[in-house]
Amino acid sequence: MDENHMEGTQKLGFSALIAMVVGSMIGAGIFMLPRRFADASGVYGTLVTWAVAGIGMLMLAFVFQLLAIRKPTLNTGVFAYAKAGFGDYVGFIVAIGFWASACAGNVTYLVLIKSTLGSFFPALGEGDSLLAIAISSVVIWLFFALILRGVKQAATINVIATLAKLVPLVIFIVAIIVAFDPRVFSDNLMGVASSGNETLFSQVRQTMLITVFVFLGIEGASIYSRLAKKRKDVGKATVLGFLLVLALLVAVTLLSYGVLPRAEIAQLRQPSLAGILESSVGSWGGLLISFGLIISVLGAYLAWTLLSAEVLFAASEGNDMPGFIKKTTSKGVPKNALLMSAILTQLILIVTYFSDGALDFALELTSALALLPFFLTAVYSAKLILGKDRGLEAASQRRPFDYIVSILATIYTAFLIYAAGWHYLLLSCLLLAPSSVLFFRARKEKGLRVFSTTEKIILAILTIGAILAIVGLAVGWIVI
C-alpha cells in the first residue's frame, strides 16, 4: 500500500476508534453468557472470573498496542509476531491455529442461529439435529459462493448487524434492572458447579474459556494505529472501548442472577439471554433477543469468513503456505483460501453432530485454538522488552509499564492454556499436526530447508499430541 493511500485512510477520530474497538468485540458470545456462567458458578465466582479476565485481557490489549507501535512493519498481527519471534514454523502454526479458530467460531455462529430458531421450529433442536446440520451446511456454501463473486465490502451489513446487537442489549439491561430481585441475587451468591466442583477456583477455571470467546476481536486493535488521525488516541480508544465492552459483559452476567435462580438459568436453552428477558417482560423479550442475535451473527459470520481466508492468504504471501493458496479470482478474492476455510468449517460442523453439546464444543474449541496465538504474542512482547531488540535499544523506549504489561499478559495467557484443559489442547494438535504438510510443501516449493532441529521437536510434540487425541477419542478418554 503506497504512502498517499495510507495518508488518505488515516481519518479516524477518537470516537470512531472507540466504535471500531467495541464493534469488533461485541459478538454472539454475550448472548450465551448467563447459562454458561450459571452452569458453573455463582455471583462470587463470576466476579472473580471477570476480574481476572478483565485485567488479563486489558494487558493483552496493551500488548497488541505496544507491538503495533514498536513493530509497525509487522502488519499481519499474531501470525507476524510469532514468526518474527520464534521462526517460520511457529509462525505457520499460529497462522493455522488462528485460521482454525475463525472457522470453529463460524460453526459456533451457525449452531447458535439454529438453536435460536429451534425455539420456534423444534425439529432444529439446539442447533445439533440432522436438519440443523443440513441447513447450516447450505449456509456455509451459500456464503462461499457469495464471497467468491466479489462481496468483499459489507459496510451496510456491518452497520445493520451492529445496531441489531446493541439495541436489544441496551433494552435487556434496562428491563432487567427494573425486574431485578435482590433476594434472588442473594440466593445466587455462592453457586455450585454442575460437575460437582464447589471450590471458587474450579468455578473460575470452568468459566475462563467463555471469556476468551467473548473477547475474540481484541487483536483487531493492532491495526488501528495506521487508521488514526492521531496515534496518541489509539491507546486511549483501545482502553476505553475495552472497558465499555467489559462493563456490558459484566452487567449482562451479574444482572441475570437477580432474575432467576442459578439452577434455572443453567437449564435455559441458548441464547440464554432470550430466556432471561422473556421471563422478565414476556414473550416479546425472547423474540427481540432472538431476532437481534440472528442478524448480528449473520454479519459476524460474513466478517469471520473473510478473516479466515485472509489469514491463510497473508501466510502464503509470506512464503509459509503453498503457492496455490495465493490464487485469487479476477475480483481479488483468495479463492483457494476461501475454499479451505469452507471445508474446515464444514468438517467441524459435522463433528458437532456427534458431540454431547454442539454449541459448547464449538465455542470451547474456538477459544482453545486462539490461546496459542495469544500466548506467543504476549511472549514475543516480553522477549522484546526484556531482550536486546534493535528497535528498543534506547532506555527511554523501555518503560516500566511495558515490562509489567508484557509479563502479566504472558502469565494470563499461560493460565488460559491451563484452564482450557488437556483434551482441547490434544484436539488442537489433531488439527495442527496434519496441517504441517502445507508448510512442508511451501518450503519445498521455495527450495528452503524444511525443519530446523528445534522445529522437528515441535512437530514431534504436535504429532504425539494428535496421536493421543485419536486414541483418546477411540477409547473414551476424550469426550466431545
N, C-alpha and C positions, 0 to 999 in steps of 0.2 A: 504494500500500500504506500503510495507516494506521500510526501510531506504536505503538499497542498490539500490532498484529500483528507489527510489526518486533521489538518487545521480546520477544514470545513466541518468535521464531525465533532469537534470539541466545543459543543454548545450546550451542555447540560449544566443547569444551575443546581443549587443546593437542594431545592425541593424535588427536582426531577431525579436527582441521585438517590434521595431517600425513597422515592416511589419505585425506582428500579430495584433497590435492595429488598423492600417489602414485597413487591410483586414476584420476585424470583424465589422467595422463601415460603410464602403462603401457598399451600397446595392442598392435595387431598388428605394429607395426614391429619390435619386439625379436625376434620370431620369424624375421625376414628378415635380421638383421644379418650373420651370418657370411659368407654368399655375397656380399652387397653390398660388404662391405669387402674380402674376399679377391679379388674380381674386379678391384679397382683398386689395392690397397695391401697392404703387409706390416705387420709389427708396428710399425716406426718411424713409418710414415705414419699408422697407426691411432692411435698415442699422440698425435701432433701434432694430428690431427683432433679427438680427444676433448678435448684441452687447449683448443683454440680454441673448439670448440662449447660446452664446459662453462663457460668463462669468459664467452663471449658470451651464452649463454642465461641464465646467472646474472644478468648485467647487465640483460637484458631482464625477468627475473623481478622484479628490484628496481624497474625502471621501472613495471611494472604495479602493484606495491605502492605506489610513490610516488604514482602517479596516483589510485589508489583512495583514498588518504588525503587528498591535496591537492584532488582534484576529486570529492568523494563524490556530487555531483548527477549526474554522468555515469555512468549505470547500465548502459549497453549496450556497454561495453568498447571495442574497437578502432574500431567504427563511430562512436561518440560522440566519441572523441578526435580522429579525423580531421576530423569535421565541425566541432568546436569550434576546431580549429587552422587549418584550411585551407579552410573553406567547405562549402556544401551539396553541390556536385557531387563534390568529392573524397571527402566522407563517403559519398556514394552509391556511388562507385567502390569504396571499401573494403568497403562492405556487400556489393556484388555479388561482389567478389573473395573475401571470406571465405565467402560462401554457396557460390560455385562450388568453393572448396577443400573445403568439407564434403561436397559432392556427389561430387567426384572421389575424396575419401577413402573414401566408401562404395563406389565402384567398386573401389578397391584391396581393400577387405574382401571383396567378392563374388568377385573374381578369385582372391584368396588362398585362400578356402574351397574353390573348385573345383580349384585347384592341389593343395591338400592331399588332397582326395578323389580326385584323379587318380592318386595312388599306388595306390589300391585299384580305381579304375574308369578304365582307360586312355583311354576314349572322351572323358573330360573334359580330356585333355591337361594343360597347365599353366594351366588356367583360361581358355584363349583359344579353345577349339574351339567349333564352332557349337552343339553340345549344351550346353556350359557356358554360353555366352551366353544360350541359350534358358531354361535353368533359372534363371540369375541374374535374367533379366527377370521371371520369375514371382515370384521372391523380392521384387523391388522393389515390385511391385503388391500382393502379399500384405501386406507391411508397411504400405503406403499405406492399404489397407483396414482393417488392424488399428488403426492410429493414428487413422484417421478415426472409428472407432467410440468413441474416447474413451480409448484406452490412453495416458495421459499420464504416469502414475506407474509406474515399473518397478523399485521397490526390490528386490523378490525377485530379479528377473533380474540386476540390477546386482551383488548380493551373490554370486550363483552365478558370474557372469562374472569377478568379481574373484578368487574362490578358484580358478576354473578356469585363470586365467593365472599366478597367483602360485605355486601348489603345483608345477606342472611346472617352473617356472623355478628354484625352490629345489632340486628334485631334480636338474635339469640341472647346476647349479653344483657340487653335491656330487659327482655322478657323474664330471664332467669333471675335477675336482680329483684324484680317485682315479686316473683314466686318463691324466692329464697326462704327456706325454713331453718333457723338456727339450730333447732332440736335435731333435725335430720343430719345437719352438718356435724354436730357434736357426736352423734352416734357413729359417724364415719371416720372419726379421727384416727383410730388405730389401724384398722384394716388387717385382714388375714389373707395371705396369698392363697389362691385356689389350689395350688400344688401342695399346700401344707406347710410351706416355709413361712415362719412367722416373724423372723428377725427383720429389723429395719434394713439391714444391709442386703438381705436377699430380696426384699421388695424393691429396693433401689436398683439392684442388678437386673431384675426382670423387666424393669421399665426403661432401661437405658437405650435399647435399640430403637424404640419408637421415637425417642428424642432425636436420634440421628436422622431418622426418616423425615421428620418434620423440619429439620434444619438443612436438608439437602438443598443446594442452591446458594448456600453461603459462599461457596467457592467462586461464584459468579462475580463477587465483589472485586476479584483480582483484575478484571478487565475494565473497571470503571475509571481508572486513573486517566487513561488516554481519551476518555469521553467528556471529561470535566472541564468547565471553564476555568476553575481554579483548583489546582491539585490539593491545596490545603483543605478544601471542602470534602474531599473524598473520605478521609479518615473520620471526620465528624458525621458525615451522612451514613457511613457504614455502621458506626456505633449506634447512632440514633435509630436508624432503620432496624437494626438487630434488636435493640431494646423494645421498640414498638411491637415487633413480632413476638418477642418473648413475653411481654405483658399480655398480649392477646391469647397466647397459648396457655399461660398460667391461669388467666381469668376463665377461659372455657373449661379447663380441667377442674379447678377448685370449685367454681360455682355449681357445677353439676352435682357435687357431693351434697349440696344443700337442697336438692330437689327430690332425689330418690335414694333409698338405702343402697349401700355399695353392692350387695348381692344382686339387687335388681338391675343396677346399671351394668354389671358384669354379664347379665343374660340378654341384654339388648342386641338386636341384630345390627350389623354395620350398614350405613353410617350411624353410630350410636347418638350423634348429635341430634339427628332427626327424632329419635325416640325420646330424648330428654325434653326437647322443645314441645313435642306432641303431648307429653304428659303434663306440661305446664299450661299450654294455651289451646289444646285441641288438635284435631287432625290437620288443620291448615298449617300448623307449625312444621309437622313432618313433611308435608308436601313442599313447603318453601325450601327447607334444607335439601330435600332430595333434588328438586329442580336446580337449585343453585349449584349443588355438587356435580350433577351430570354435565352442565355447561362448563363449569370450571375444569373438570377432569378432561373433557374432550380437548379443551385448549391446551392443558398441560401435556396431554398425550402427543399432540402435534409438536409442541416445543421440544419434548424429550426425544421424540423420534428423530427430529433434525439434529439434536445434540449428539445422540448415539452414533449417527452416521458421521458427523463431523469429527468425533474423537478418532475413529478409525482413519478417516481421510487425513487428518493432521499428522497422525503417526506415520502414514505412508509417505507423506511429503518429507518427513524426517528420516526416510530410508529405513524405518523399523518395521514396515509392513511390506508384503509383496507388491510389485508394480501394478497388478490387476486392480487393487483397491483404489488406485489413483484415477481410474477411468470415470469420466463424467459424461452426462448427456449434453446435447447441444445447448441446453439451458443452464449448464453448470452444476447439475445435481450429481453428487457422487453415487452413481447407480449401484455399483457393487457393494460399497459400504452400506448403503441403504438396504440392499437385499440381504446382506449378512445380518443386519440388525433385525429385520423382519423374521428371518429364520430362527434366530436365537430367541426372540420374543415368543414365537410360536412354540418352540420346544419347551420353554419354561412354563408356558400356559398349559401345555399338555401334562406336564409333571404335576401341576396344581390339582388336576383331576384326581390324582391318586393320593393326595395329601389329606390329613385329617382336618386341617383348617386352611383352605386355599389362600384366603386373604392374609392371614398371619404369616404363613410360609413365604408368600411373595414379598411381603413387607420386610420381614427379617432378613431374607436373602438379599434384598436391595441394600439394606443398611450394612450388612456384613461385608458385601463386596466393595462398599465405599470406604471401609475402615482403613485398608492398607494404603490407598492413595492419600487419605487424610494424615495417617501416621507418618508416612515418608515425607510428606510436605512439611510437617512440623519438625521432623528430624533434620531435614535439609536446612531449614531456617536456623535451628540450633547449631548445625555444623558451620554455617556461615558466620554466625555471631561469635561462636567460641573458637573458631579456627582462624586461618590466615588467608581468608578470601581477599583477592586483589581489589575487589570493589568496595571493601570495607576496611581498608588499611588505616584510614585516619581515625584517631581516637574520638573525634567529635561525631563520627558516624556510628560509634558503638555505644549507644545509650543504655543505661541500666534497665530501662523499660523494655528494651528489645531482648535482653537476656531473660528477664522474668517471663515475658510473653512466650518466647520460644520454648523454654524449659517446661512451663506449665502446660502448653499445648501438647508437647511430647508426652508428658505424664498422663494427661487426659485421654489422648487417643490410644495410648497403650492400655489404659484401663478399659476403654471401649472394646478393644480386641479381646481382653479377658472376659468382659461381661457378655460378649456375643456367644461364648461357649464353643467348645472344641468341634461340635458337629457341624456348625456353619462354616468354620474355618476349613474343615475337610471337604465340605461341599464346594467351597470356593476353589480348592485345589483341583477338584474334579472338572472345573471349567478352565482354570489357568494352565494346568499341565498340558492337555492336548493342544491348546492354542499356541504352544511354543513351536509347533510345526510352521506356523506363519512366520515367526522370527527366523527360523532355520532357512526357510525359502528366501526370505528377504536378504539375508546375509549372503547366501549363495549367489543370488542374482547380482549382487554388487561385488562379488569376488572377495568378500571380507571374512576374517576369522569368525566362526560362529559363536563359540563359547570360550570364555576365559576359564581358568581353574575355579575361581570363585563362582562364576555363573553356572558351571557344571554342578557345583554343590547345591546351588539354589534350585536348579532343575531337578536334581535328585530328590531334594526335600519335597518339592511340589508333586513329583511322581509318586513318592511314597505316600503322601497325603491323599492323592487321588485313588491309589490302590486301597488304602484303608477306608476311604469313603465308599468304594464299591463293595468291599467286604462288609462294612457296617450296614449298608442298605440291605445286603443279601441276608444277613443273619439277624437283623433287627436291632443292632446297636444304635443305628441312626434311624429315627422315625420322622418322616416329613409330613 
